Amino acid sequence: MDSKLNIDKTDIQILQIIQEDSKIAYKDIAQKLDISLGTVHVRIKKLESMNVIKDFTVNLDYFQLGYELMAFIGLIINGKQADNVIKALEKVPEIAELHHTTGGYHMLAKIICKNTHVLRNIIIHKINSIEGIEKTETIVSLAELFHRKIQIEE
């Protein structure tokens, strides 16, 4: 861990607790760690200001909401247009994640959408039409086998 971040054992313990349950009350964290409520509040605010905690989110089951398709699209781009490609891809609401990668692709996009008809439209009209994207390859996920948060080491 980067020592410049000035994160100690208590910070790590707080992160472990809120990673398991982001809705937990600060008073419950304080009781678990035998520290004051004020300490919890200050520590969490510090971790947010350091961008260690990016946000508090909810993990939705998109399938239950009618989003039956998840796909990964490998993108080969013109490197000189990378910034413009990223900005254009940010405007595609079905892209849940975009990663800069090594290997055969420059970027990997995770798409969540309702069905193959919608995916086809996204690929043809929203992604392949972006100037600077030279080639795409789509991989459809048949099922998410597991999804987890990693354990933070002290």
N, C-alpha and C positions, 0 to 999 in steps of 0.2 A: 504494500500500500504506500502511496506517495506521502511521505512524512510532511511535505509542505502543506498538506490539507489540514493538519492539526486535528486529526480525528483520534479519539481515545476509545478505551474499552466500553465506556458508558454510551458513547455515540453509536458504536457497533451494536450494542445490545438493543438500543432504541430502534435502530434500523431493522434488526432481525424481527423485533416485535411488530412493527408497523408493516413490514413486508408480508407477514403472515395475516395480519388483519388491519387494513388501513383505516377502518372505522373505529378502532379501539379508542376509548377516551383517554385523554392525557392523564387523568387521575389513576386510571387502571395501570398505565405504564409506570407511573410513579410508585404505585404499590408493589408492582412486580419487581422493580429494581431497588426499592427502598431508598428512593430519592424524592426530593420535593417536586410538587406540581410545577413550580416556577422553573426549576432546573430542566424539566422535560420540555416546557414551552420554549425556553431560551435555546436549548440544544436543537430542537426541531427547526426553529427559525434560522439558526446558524447553518444547519445542513441544507436548508432551502436556499439561503443566500450564497452558499458555496456551489450550488447546483448539483449536490450529491442527491438530494431529493428533487426530482424534476416536477412531479405532480402526484396527486392522489387520484387513482382511477378506479373504475369498476371493470371487471372482466366479464364481458357479455358472451352469451352463447348465441352467435349469429345465426346458426342453423335454426334455432327455435324461433328466430325472428324472420325466417324466410330467406335468409342469405345462404343458399345451399351449395355455393361453389367457392372454393379457395384455390388460387393458382399462383404460381411463381413465374415471373417473366424475367428471363435473362436478357440484358440489353447490351448491345455493342454500339458504342457512340463515337462520334467524332470528338476527340478530346478537346479540340479548340472551342467547341460549343457546349462544353460540359455545364457551365453555369446556366446557360439558357435552357438546356435540357432539364436540369433540376428544377428550375423555376416553372417550366411548363408541366412537368410531372406533378409538382405540388398542387396544381390546379385540378388534377384528376381525383375526384373524391373517393373513388373505389380503391385507390392505392393506400393500403394501411401502413406499409413500411417501404422504405427505399434505402438500400444499402450500397455503398461503394465497395466493390469486391476485387479479389485477385482471381486469377484463373482465366477461364474462357470468356467471361463477361466483365464488363466494366461496372455494371450495376445490376442489382437484383431487386425486383419490385414484388411485394406481396399484395395480391389483389383479393378482395372479398366482394362477391356480388351474388345476385339472385340465381343466375342460371347461365348456360352456355351461350344463349342468344345475347345476353347482356355482355358476357365476356368477349364475344366476337365483336360487338360494337365498340367496346373499350379498346381492344387491340387495333382494329382497323381505323376507327375515327378519332380516338383520343391519344393513342400512343404512337402508332406508326406514322401518323401525320405530323409529328413533331420534327422540326428541322434539327438535324444533328444525330438523330437515331438512325443508325445504319442497318441494324438487324436485331430481330427479337426471336426468342425461343420461349414457348409457353409450356409449363409443366403443371398439370392439374393435380391437386391433392385429392386423393380418394378418401382420406380420413386423417384427422389430427390424432396421433396415437398418445401423445402426452404433451403437456405444456406446463412448465414450472419456472419458478424463480430459483436462482442459484443461492446456495448457502454462503453468507458473507463470513469470512474468517476474521478472527480477532487478531 
